[in-house]
């Protein structure tokens, strides 16, 4: 086995608003928004929007009614701290940053070097509508 992630599924408060955000964001990191599927899974009582790519599926899911008003905080036990997408070049990170700004994403940190991680670690950090933190990083 190799440490390759098959799919990621994230629960969001407002599925329609999140879908509009991810329709813009995911193509920046290589997804084709036309390859998405929307379904209701009755057995688990949730709606899901899945974006498919040959390397990874990324899905957003409606919350359980009991949890729909809870705030996301990446430092809570069990929470996703952040998710990083790999870029092939610093130019891709810079391009992604400009696209993220254009779509109104909440930029946490503009593209820059982070030598405390690695001498060549270059990344942009941002958050989605749910306050979930993301990163686009190049290690070259």
N, C-alpha and C positions, 0 to 999 in steps of 0.2 A: 504494500500500500504506500502511496505517496501523500504528503500533506497538502492535498488540493481540496478546496472548498467547492462543493457541488452547487449549493444554493444558500441564500440568506433570506430570511423572512422577518420583517420588522412590523410591529403593530403601531398604527398611527391613530390619532384622535379623529381626524376628518379625512376620510378616504378620498373624497372628491378633490379637496384642496391638495392633498399629498400627491395624488395622481398628476395634477397639473404641474407640480414642482418636479416630480421624478420624470415626467415626459420631457422636461427641459434638461435636467441634470444628467440622467443616465446616458443620453447620446454623447455627452462630453467625454465620458469614460469608455465609450465604445459600444454601447447598446443601441439597437435600432428600435425606437418606440413603436414602430409598426409591428414588431414581433411580440406584442404583449397580449396577454389573455386575461379576461376578467371572468371570475366564477364565484358562485356562492357554494360553500361547502356545508351542507345542512347538518351533517354529522357533528361538526364542530361549531356550528352557528357563527360563521364569519364569512365575510366577503374578502376576496383576495384579487389583487392585480399583480400578475407576474410578468416580468420582462425577461425574455430569454436571450441567451448568447451561448455560443458553443462551449465557452469556458466557464460560465457561471449563470445561474438564474437568480434574479433579485426580485423579491416580492414584498408588497405592502399589504397589510391585513387590517380589517376593522377590529376594534377592541371589544372585549366583553363589556356588557352594559355596566356592570359593577365597577369597572376600572376606567371608564371613559373620561372621567374628570381628573384623574391623577396626573401629576406633573412628571415629566421625564427628567431624571437627573442621572448623569453618567457616573456619578460616584457612589450610587446606591449599590449594595451587594446584589449581584445577579444582573446588573445593567450592562449594556454595551458601552464601553468607555468611548471608543470611536472606531471608525472603519476607514482604512486607508486603501486608496486605489493607486496602482503603480503606473507611473508615466515613463516613457522611454527617453525623455529629454527634459531639460529645464525649460526649453521653449514650449513644450506641451503643458508644463505646469503653468507657465505665464499665460498661455492661450486659454487654458481652463479658467484661470483667475478672471480674465477679461469677460469670458462668457458667463461665469457665475455672477459677476458684478452686474452684467447686463440683465440677467434674469431676476435680480433682486435678492440673491442669497445673502444671508448674514455672514459676512467675512469676519472671521475671528483673528486671523493673522495673514497678512499679504505674503506672497511668495518671498522666501528668503532662505539662506543657509542656516542649518541647525547643527553646528559643529559639536554640540554636546551629545548628539546622537551618533554622528559619523561625520568626518571632515567634508564629505560630498553630499550630505543629506540636504535636499532642497525641496521645500514643500509649501503648500497653501492649506490653511485650515478654514473650515466654514461649518455652519449649522443649517439644518433643514427647518421646516416649519414647526417640527415637534421638538426642537432643541437638540436633535441628535447631531453629534459632531462627526464631521468627515474630513478627510485629508486626501490630497493628491500629491504624490511624492515621487521624486527621481533621486536615485542613489548614485548617480554618475557625476 
